[in-house]
Amino acid sequence: MAAYPKISKSFKSRLKKSNLRSRLVMFGVILGTVFLILSFFWNEYGFIRMWILNRKIEKLEKEIVRLKVEKHDLLWEIDKMKNDPEYIKSYAVEKYGYARSDQKVIQFVPADSSEGELTKQISEQK
């Protein structure tokens, strides 16, 4: 006698159908999961896109703060130029090198540029 009972043909067909059904369900679940992962990470509203946009927002906010400070400094300088003649004199001396007729202006030449001019002068004399 056989150790295993005989399996009927109808049971085998039901087993094959359920195996096919479970495979289709598993394929649908995997396909749905892949779709959700792709839409979460690489979509217009995905995680990576939002992370990049948040970094850009942070940079722009820092730039706004820097520009506000620069605006404040420029407004202070405008006010000083309109109302303070001593500031205008010091600004003219610092920015443009102006001096009164009784003052001497001393200009410092960087060492590397003076060496280049000296070399040119020596080569021209030869």
C-alpha positions as CSV (number, residue, x, y, z in Angstrom):
1,M,0.0,0.0,0.0
2,A,1.0,3.5,-0.7
3,A,2.2,5.6,2.2
4,Y,0.5,8.7,0.8
5,P,-3.1,8.9,-0.2
6,K,-3.9,9.6,-3.8
7,I,-4.7,13.2,-4.6
8,S,-7.7,13.9,-6.7
9,K,-7.4,15.8,-10.0
10,S,-9.9,18.5,-8.8
11,F,-7.7,19.2,-5.7
12,K,-4.7,19.5,-7.9
13,S,-6.4,22.0,-10.1
14,R,-7.6,24.0,-7.1
15,L,-4.1,24.0,-5.7
16,K,-2.7,25.3,-9.0
17,K,-5.4,28.1,-9.2
18,S,-4.7,29.2,-5.7
19,N,-1.0,29.2,-6.4
20,L,-1.6,31.4,-9.4
21,R,-3.8,33.7,-7.4
22,S,-1.3,34.1,-4.6
23,R,1.4,34.9,-7.2
24,L,-0.8,37.6,-8.7
25,V,-1.6,39.1,-5.3
26,M,2.1,39.1,-4.4
27,F,3.0,40.7,-7.7
28,G,0.4,43.4,-7.1
29,V,1.7,44.0,-3.6
30,I,5.3,44.3,-4.8
31,L,4.3,46.6,-7.7
32,G,2.3,48.8,-5.4
33,T,5.2,49.0,-2.9
34,V,7.7,49.9,-5.6
35,F,5.3,52.6,-6.9
36,L,4.9,54.1,-3.4
37,I,8.6,54.1,-2.8
38,L,9.3,55.8,-6.2
39,S,6.6,58.4,-5.7
40,F,7.8,59.1,-2.2
41,F,11.5,59.7,-3.1
42,W,11.5,60.8,-6.8
43,N,8.3,62.6,-7.3
44,E,7.7,66.4,-7.4
45,Y,6.7,66.2,-3.7
46,G,9.1,63.5,-2.9
47,F,11.4,63.4,0.1
48,I,14.6,64.2,-1.9
49,R,13.0,67.2,-3.7
50,M,11.6,68.6,-0.4
51,W,15.0,68.2,1.3
52,I,16.7,70.1,-1.5
53,L,14.1,72.8,-1.4
54,N,14.4,73.2,2.4
55,R,18.2,73.6,2.0
56,K,17.6,76.3,-0.6
57,I,15.1,78.1,1.7
58,E,17.7,78.1,4.5
59,K,20.4,79.6,2.2
60,L,18.0,82.3,1.0
61,E,17.0,83.1,4.6
62,K,20.7,83.6,5.5
63,E,21.1,85.8,2.4
64,I,18.1,87.9,3.4
65,V,19.6,88.5,6.9
66,R,22.9,89.5,5.3
67,L,21.2,91.9,2.9
68,K,19.2,93.4,5.8
69,V,22.4,94.1,7.7
70,E,24.1,95.6,4.6
71,K,21.0,97.8,4.0
72,H,21.2,99.0,7.6
73,D,24.9,99.8,7.2
74,L,24.3,101.7,4.0
75,L,21.4,103.7,5.5
76,W,23.7,104.6,8.4
77,E,26.4,105.7,5.9
78,I,23.9,107.8,3.9
79,D,22.8,109.5,7.1
80,K,26.4,110.2,8.1
81,M,27.2,111.6,4.6
82,K,24.2,113.9,4.8
83,N,24.7,115.2,8.3
84,D,28.4,114.9,9.4
85,P,31.1,116.9,7.5
86,E,33.9,115.2,9.5
87,Y,32.7,111.8,8.2
88,I,32.8,113.1,4.7
89,K,36.4,114.3,5.1
90,S,37.5,111.0,6.6
91,Y,35.7,109.1,3.8
92,A,37.4,111.2,1.1
93,V,40.8,110.5,2.6
94,E,40.2,106.7,3.0
95,K,38.4,106.0,-0.2
96,Y,40.0,108.5,-2.7
97,G,43.2,109.4,-1.0
98,Y,42.4,113.1,-0.8
99,A,44.4,115.4,1.4
100,R,44.6,119.1,2.1
101,S,47.4,121.1,0.6
102,D,49.4,121.3,3.8
103,Q,49.3,117.5,4.2
104,K,51.7,114.9,2.7
105,V,50.3,111.7,1.2
106,I,52.4,108.6,1.7
107,Q,51.6,105.6,-0.5
108,F,52.9,102.2,0.1
109,V,53.7,100.0,-2.9
110,P,53.5,96.2,-2.3
111,A,56.9,94.5,-2.3
112,D,56.2,92.0,-5.1
113,S,55.0,94.7,-7.6
114,S,58.1,96.9,-6.9
115,E,60.4,94.0,-7.6
116,G,58.7,93.4,-11.0
117,E,59.1,97.1,-11.9
118,L,62.7,97.1,-10.8
119,T,63.4,94.0,-13.0
120,K,61.8,95.7,-16.0
121,Q,63.9,98.8,-15.5
122,I,67.2,96.8,-15.2
123,S,66.3,94.8,-18.4
124,E,65.5,98.0,-20.3
125,Q,68.8,99.6,-19.3
126,K,70.9,96.6,-20.7
